[in-house]
Amino acid sequence: MSHPAHILVVDDEEIIREFVAEVLEEYDVDHAVNGQDAIDKIPGLQPDLIITDIKMPVLGGNEVIKFSKRFDAKIPVIVITGYTSLDIANECVRMGADGFLSKPFTIAQLRNEVVRCLNG
């Protein structure tokens, strides 16, 4: 039997972290409260997928994307943000993001993006 995928959820809003963890309850979900917290945790956790907000205090999601791709380019990264623009989406993809969801997103959108990224 295979183990559930290990997902790191990075968001400064606790309600978002809890919502994502609840929606993805079949996975092994860890949390980080900002980009620096995520960067500190990634080497030890070695997640199969990272879901990150972009605008956060201390360090933003763009730094999480850059660090994770340097750490292991195969780790897919999904960006979730309330600050949606084509420029932000394009910048995230250029940095290596594999998926992009605008807040508010639906449970189905989140699940579909996670399955798509995990199945490569």
PyMOL commands that set and color helices and strands:
alter all, ss='L'
color gray80, all
select helices_A, chain A and resi 14-23+35-45+61-71+86-95+107-118
alter helices_A, ss='H'
color red, helices_A
select strands_A, chain A and resi 6-10+28-32+49-53+77-81+99-102
alter strands_A, ss='S'
color yellow, strands_A
deselect
rebuild
show_as cartoon
